[in-house]
Amino acid sequence: MLERVIEKQIQDDFRSAENQLNDFINKFQSDFDHILREKEQKEAQAPEIINSLKAEKERLSKYLKDLQDVRDFLNSWKQS
């Protein structure tokens, strides 16, 4: 009788450990899938972000050119 009780307890302990491992594996898989989806989403947005940054760079370059033109004009006016 004691042997059956011990075997039952061992089976229960192994079942509990197996359930805990399965829960851990499922949680890990869920977290991994979430991270993978985020990575794919960011990679998909990268070209759009790059194009936006290039457009902003062009605008800033134009403003810098305009500013330099104004600065040159003011310097020439100041020297007159």
LORO-790947 format. One record per atom (N, C-alpha, C): residue number from 1; atom name; x, y, z. Coordinates in nm, 4 decimals, padded with zeros to 6 digits, always signed. Example, Ala and Ser with C-alpha at 12.3 -4.5 7.8 and 13.67 -1.06 7.14 Angstrom:
{1; "N"; {+01.3190; -00.5690; +00.7800}}
{1; "CA"; {+01.2300; -00.4500; +00.7800}}
{1; "C"; {+01.3200; -00.3300; +00.7800}}
{2; "N"; {+01.2850; -00.2250; +00.7080}}
{2; "CA"; {+01.3670; -00.1060; +00.7140}}
{2; "C"; {+01.2900; +00.0030; +00.7870}}
***
This chain:
{1; "N"; {+00.0824; -00.1193; +00.0000}}
{1; "CA"; {+00.0000; +00.0000; +00.0000}}
{1; "C"; {+00.0869; +00.1259; +00.0000}}
{2; "N"; {+00.1877; +00.1286; +00.0858}}
{2; "CA"; {+00.2776; +00.2438; +00.0939}}
{2; "C"; {+00.3475; +00.2649; -00.0405}}
{3; "N"; {+00.3831; +00.1565; -00.1059}}
{3; "CA"; {+00.4504; +00.1654; -00.2352}}
{3; "C"; {+00.3605; +00.2323; -00.3387}}
{4; "N"; {+00.2305; +00.1976; -00.3396}}
{4; "CA"; {+00.1366; +00.2592; -00.4331}}
{4; "C"; {+00.1182; +00.4074; -00.4031}}
{5; "N"; {+00.1152; +00.4422; -00.2768}}
{5; "CA"; {+00.1016; +00.5834; -00.2384}}
{5; "C"; {+00.2236; +00.6619; -00.2867}}
{6; "N"; {+00.3414; +00.6032; -00.2683}}
{6; "CA"; {+00.4649; +00.6693; -00.3125}}
{6; "C"; {+00.4660; +00.6824; -00.4650}}
{7; "N"; {+00.4275; +00.5756; -00.5368}}
{7; "CA"; {+00.4221; +00.5809; -00.6828}}
{7; "C"; {+00.3231; +00.6873; -00.7305}}
{8; "N"; {+00.2101; +00.6934; -00.6639}}
{8; "CA"; {+00.1084; +00.7938; -00.6982}}
{8; "C"; {+00.1640; +00.9340; -00.6772}}
{9; "N"; {+00.2320; +00.9543; -00.5659}}
{9; "CA"; {+00.2894; +01.0861; -00.5359}}
{9; "C"; {+00.3960; +01.1224; -00.6402}}
{10; "N"; {+00.4768; +01.0246; -00.6776}}
{10; "CA"; {+00.5801; +01.0483; -00.7798}}
{10; "C"; {+00.5148; +01.0846; -00.9132}}
{11; "N"; {+00.4098; +01.0111; -00.9505}}
{11; "CA"; {+00.3383; +01.0424; -01.0744}}
{11; "C"; {+00.2793; +01.1825; -01.0698}}
{12; "N"; {+00.2200; +01.2174; -00.9579}}
{12; "CA"; {+00.1631; +01.3517; -00.9424}}
{12; "C"; {+00.2707; +01.4588; -00.9517}}
{13; "N"; {+00.3852; +01.4338; -00.8875}}
{13; "CA"; {+00.4947; +01.5305; -00.8912}}
{13; "C"; {+00.5473; +01.5469; -01.0331}}
{14; "N"; {+00.5645; +01.4353; -01.1054}}
{14; "CA"; {+00.6120; +01.4440; -01.2436}}
{14; "C"; {+00.5092; +01.5134; -01.3324}}
{15; "N"; {+00.3816; +01.4853; -01.3119}}
{15; "CA"; {+00.2758; +01.5503; -01.3891}}
{15; "C"; {+00.2769; +01.7007; -01.3626}}
{16; "N"; {+00.2932; +01.7379; -01.2364}}
{16; "CA"; {+00.2995; +01.8791; -01.2008}}
{16; "C"; {+00.4209; +01.9464; -01.2655}}
{17; "N"; {+00.5357; +01.8794; -01.2610}}
{17; "CA"; {+00.6566; +01.9337; -01.3230}}
{17; "C"; {+00.6384; +01.9464; -01.4742}}
{18; "N"; {+00.5756; +01.8456; -01.5344}}
{18; "CA"; {+00.5510; +01.8503; -01.6779}}
{18; "C"; {+00.4584; +01.9660; -01.7136}}
{19; "N"; {+00.3554; +01.9856; -01.6340}}
{19; "CA"; {+00.2638; +02.0974; -01.6574}}
{19; "C"; {+00.3360; +02.2316; -01.6434}}
{20; "N"; {+00.4219; +02.2437; -01.5442}}
{20; "CA"; {+00.4973; +02.3677; -01.5265}}
{20; "C"; {+00.5898; +02.3926; -01.6451}}
{21; "N"; {+00.6563; +02.2868; -01.6911}}
{21; "CA"; {+00.7429; +02.3011; -01.8087}}
{21; "C"; {+00.6619; +02.3403; -01.9319}}
{22; "N"; {+00.5478; +02.2778; -01.9515}}
{22; "CA"; {+00.4626; +02.3131; -02.0658}}
{22; "C"; {+00.4158; +02.4575; -02.0568}}
{23; "N"; {+00.3777; +02.5012; -01.9379}}
{23; "CA"; {+00.3373; +02.6409; -01.9191}}
{23; "C"; {+00.4520; +02.7354; -01.9530}}
{24; "N"; {+00.5722; +02.7014; -01.9071}}
{24; "CA"; {+00.6895; +02.7839; -01.9348}}
{24; "C"; {+00.7179; +02.7880; -02.0850}}
{25; "N"; {+00.7129; +02.6732; -02.1510}}
{25; "CA"; {+00.7380; +02.6667; -02.2950}}
{25; "C"; {+00.6341; +02.7484; -02.3711}}
{26; "N"; {+00.5076; +02.7362; -02.3329}}
{26; "CA"; {+00.4010; +02.8124; -02.3992}}
{26; "C"; {+00.4195; +02.9623; -02.3797}}
{27; "N"; {+00.4571; +03.0030; -02.2589}}
{27; "CA"; {+00.4815; +03.1448; -02.2314}}
{27; "C"; {+00.6000; +03.1940; -02.3134}}
{28; "N"; {+00.7063; +03.1162; -02.3175}}
{28; "CA"; {+00.8234; +03.1526; -02.3970}}
{28; "C"; {+00.7854; +03.1662; -02.5442}}
{29; "N"; {+00.7104; +03.0717; -02.5970}}
{29; "CA"; {+00.6692; +03.0751; -02.7380}}
{29; "C"; {+00.5836; +03.1975; -02.7661}}
{30; "N"; {+00.4943; +03.2284; -02.6759}}
{30; "CA"; {+00.4088; +03.3458; -02.6916}}
{30; "C"; {+00.4923; +03.4742; -02.6932}}
{31; "N"; {+00.5849; +03.4857; -02.5994}}
{31; "CA"; {+00.6724; +03.6037; -02.5946}}
{31; "C"; {+00.7583; +03.6125; -02.7208}}
{32; "N"; {+00.8117; +03.4997; -02.7641}}
{32; "CA"; {+00.8947; +03.4966; -02.8845}}
{32; "C"; {+00.8138; +03.5409; -03.0067}}
{33; "N"; {+00.6930; +03.4891; -03.0212}}
{33; "CA"; {+00.6071; +03.5262; -03.1341}}
{33; "C"; {+00.5761; +03.6756; -03.1326}}
{34; "N"; {+00.5512; +03.7286; -03.0132}}
{34; "CA"; {+00.5224; +03.8718; -02.9996}}
{34; "C"; {+00.6421; +03.9557; -03.0434}}
{35; "N"; {+00.7609; +03.9188; -02.9988}}
{35; "CA"; {+00.8827; +03.9911; -03.0353}}
{35; "C"; {+00.9071; +03.9811; -03.1864}}
{36; "N"; {+00.8841; +03.8642; -03.2421}}
{36; "CA"; {+00.9025; +03.8447; -03.3856}}
{36; "C"; {+00.8066; +03.9327; -03.4654}}
{37; "N"; {+00.6810; +03.9408; -03.4229}}
{37; "CA"; {+00.5828; +04.0265; -03.4914}}
{37; "C"; {+00.6251; +04.1723; -03.4852}}
{38; "N"; {+00.6725; +04.2176; -03.3679}}
{38; "CA"; {+00.7187; +04.3560; -03.3538}}
{38; "C"; {+00.8361; +04.3839; -03.4471}}
{39; "N"; {+00.9301; +04.2900; -03.4536}}
{39; "CA"; {+01.0483; +04.3065; -03.5402}}
{39; "C"; {+01.0047; +04.3176; -03.6861}}
{40; "N"; {+00.9162; +04.2298; -03.7291}}
{40; "CA"; {+00.8687; +04.2320; -03.8672}}
{40; "C"; {+00.7960; +04.3620; -03.8976}}
{41; "N"; {+00.7186; +04.4096; -03.8014}}
{41; "CA"; {+00.6448; +04.5341; -03.8199}}
{41; "C"; {+00.7413; +04.6521; -03.8351}}
{42; "N"; {+00.8443; +04.6557; -03.7517}}
{42; "CA"; {+00.9422; +04.7643; -03.7602}}
{42; "C"; {+01.0212; +04.7570; -03.8901}}
{43; "N"; {+01.0552; +04.6364; -03.9325}}
{43; "CA"; {+01.1264; +04.6209; -04.0587}}
{43; "C"; {+01.0408; +04.6680; -04.1753}}
{44; "N"; {+00.9112; +04.6440; -04.1683}}
{44; "CA"; {+00.8211; +04.6865; -04.2750}}
{44; "C"; {+00.8101; +04.8388; -04.2790}}
{45; "N"; {+00.8235; +04.9037; -04.1649}}
{45; "CA"; {+00.8132; +05.0496; -04.1578}}
{45; "C"; {+00.9435; +05.1193; -04.1949}}
{46; "N"; {+01.0535; +05.0476; -04.1964}}
{46; "CA"; {+01.1848; +05.1085; -04.2186}}
{46; "C"; {+01.1920; +05.1881; -04.3491}}
{47; "N"; {+01.1503; +05.1348; -04.4645}}
{47; "CA"; {+01.1596; +05.2139; -04.5883}}
{47; "C"; {+01.0802; +05.3446; -04.5804}}
{48; "N"; {+00.9628; +05.3383; -04.5202}}
{48; "CA"; {+00.8798; +05.4585; -04.5059}}
{48; "C"; {+00.9506; +05.5622; -04.4185}}
{49; "N"; {+01.0103; +05.5178; -04.3113}}
{49; "CA"; {+01.0818; +05.6084; -04.2211}}
{49; "C"; {+01.2028; +05.6682; -04.2924}}
{50; "N"; {+01.2760; +05.5856; -04.3661}}
{50; "CA"; {+01.3933; +05.6342; -04.4394}}
{50; "C"; {+01.3525; +05.7397; -04.5414}}
{51; "N"; {+01.2451; +05.7148; -04.6153}}
{51; "CA"; {+01.1979; +05.8123; -04.7140}}
{51; "C"; {+01.1568; +05.9428; -04.6464}}
{52; "N"; {+01.0902; +05.9329; -04.5343}}
{52; "CA"; {+01.0498; +06.0522; -04.4600}}
{52; "C"; {+01.1719; +06.1307; -04.4127}}
{53; "N"; {+01.2714; +06.0598; -04.3618}}
{53; "CA"; {+01.3939; +06.1274; -04.3159}}
{53; "C"; {+01.4683; +06.1931; -04.4326}}
{54; "N"; {+01.4706; +06.1280; -04.5476}}
{54; "CA"; {+01.5347; +06.1880; -04.6646}}
{54; "C"; {+01.4629; +06.3155; -04.7070}}
{55; "N"; {+01.3302; +06.3129; -04.7051}}
{55; "CA"; {+01.2526; +06.4323; -04.7409}}
{55; "C"; {+01.2802; +06.5462; -04.6429}}
{56; "N"; {+01.2855; +06.5148; -04.5155}}
{56; "CA"; {+01.3148; +06.6173; -04.4145}}
{56; "C"; {+01.4564; +06.6712; -04.4323}}
{57; "N"; {+01.5494; +06.5840; -04.4680}}
{57; "CA"; {+01.6877; +06.6276; -04.4916}}
{57; "C"; {+01.6929; +06.7259; -04.6083}}
{58; "N"; {+01.6176; +06.6960; -04.7137}}
{58; "CA"; {+01.6128; +06.7862; -04.8295}}
{58; "C"; {+01.5537; +06.9213; -04.7897}}
{59; "N"; {+01.4474; +06.9202; -04.7112}}
{59; "CA"; {+01.3876; +07.0460; -04.6648}}
{59; "C"; {+01.4868; +07.1256; -04.5817}}
{60; "N"; {+01.5565; +07.0575; -04.4911}}
{60; "CA"; {+01.6548; +07.1266; -04.4077}}
{60; "C"; {+01.7691; +07.1819; -04.4915}}
{61; "N"; {+01.8126; +07.1081; -04.5902}}
{61; "CA"; {+01.9188; +07.1564; -04.6788}}
{61; "C"; {+01.8738; +07.2825; -04.7517}}
{62; "N"; {+01.7487; +07.2841; -04.7976}}
{62; "CA"; {+01.6947; +07.4031; -04.8644}}
{62; "C"; {+01.6905; +07.5207; -04.7675}}
{63; "N"; {+01.6443; +07.4982; -04.6454}}
{63; "CA"; {+01.6401; +07.6067; -04.5468}}
{63; "C"; {+01.7798; +07.6588; -04.5152}}
{64; "N"; {+01.8753; +07.5678; -04.5056}}
{64; "CA"; {+02.0136; +07.6104; -04.4801}}
{64; "C"; {+02.0673; +07.6936; -04.5963}}
{65; "N"; {+02.0340; +07.6531; -04.7180}}
{65; "CA"; {+02.0749; +07.7300; -04.8360}}
{65; "C"; {+02.0116; +07.8675; -04.8331}}
{66; "N"; {+01.8809; +07.8722; -04.8047}}
{66; "CA"; {+01.8114; +08.0016; -04.7961}}
{66; "C"; {+01.8731; +08.0884; -04.6876}}
{67; "N"; {+01.9036; +08.0286; -04.5747}}
{67; "CA"; {+01.9639; +08.1022; -04.4644}}
{67; "C"; {+02.1011; +08.1566; -04.5044}}
{68; "N"; {+02.1787; +08.0761; -04.5744}}
{68; "CA"; {+02.3098; +08.1221; -04.6203}}
{68; "C"; {+02.2955; +08.2374; -04.7196}}
{69; "N"; {+02.1963; +08.2287; -04.8067}}
{69; "CA"; {+02.1708; +08.3370; -04.9021}}
{69; "C"; {+02.1356; +08.4671; -04.8285}}
{70; "N"; {+02.0506; +08.4567; -04.7275}}
{70; "CA"; {+02.0129; +08.5741; -04.6479}}
{70; "C"; {+02.1358; +08.6286; -04.5757}}
{71; "N"; {+02.2142; +08.5410; -04.5188}}
{71; "CA"; {+02.3365; +08.5831; -04.4495}}
{71; "C"; {+02.4321; +08.6547; -04.5457}}
{72; "N"; {+02.4501; +08.5992; -04.6641}}
{72; "CA"; {+02.5367; +08.6624; -04.7641}}
{72; "C"; {+02.4829; +08.7995; -04.8036}}
{73; "N"; {+02.3507; +08.8088; -04.8227}}
{73; "CA"; {+02.2892; +08.9369; -04.8580}}
{73; "C"; {+02.3105; +09.0393; -04.7474}}
{74; "N"; {+02.2881; +08.9986; -04.6247}}
{74; "CA"; {+02.3057; +09.0933; -04.5119}}
{74; "C"; {+02.4517; +09.1352; -04.4982}}
{75; "N"; {+02.5428; +09.0430; -04.5195}}
{75; "CA"; {+02.6849; +09.0788; -04.5125}}
{75; "C"; {+02.7217; +09.1778; -04.6232}}
{76; "N"; {+02.6696; +09.1550; -04.7429}}
{76; "CA"; {+02.7000; +09.2479; -04.8529}}
{76; "C"; {+02.6325; +09.3836; -04.8285}}
{77; "N"; {+02.5144; +09.3838; -04.7733}}
{77; "CA"; {+02.4447; +09.5099; -04.7426}}
{77; "C"; {+02.5191; +09.5849; -04.6322}}
{78; "N"; {+02.5700; +09.5118; -04.5332}}
{78; "CA"; {+02.6423; +09.5719; -04.4218}}
{78; "C"; {+02.7715; +09.6374; -04.4707}}
{79; "N"; {+02.8353; +09.5784; -04.5700}}
{79; "CA"; {+02.9616; +09.6313; -04.6198}}
{79; "C"; {+02.9403; +09.7487; -04.7133}}
{80; "N"; {+02.8180; +09.7692; -04.7596}}
{80; "CA"; {+02.7920; +09.8793; -04.8531}}
{80; "C"; {+02.7835; +10.0122; -04.7847}}
***
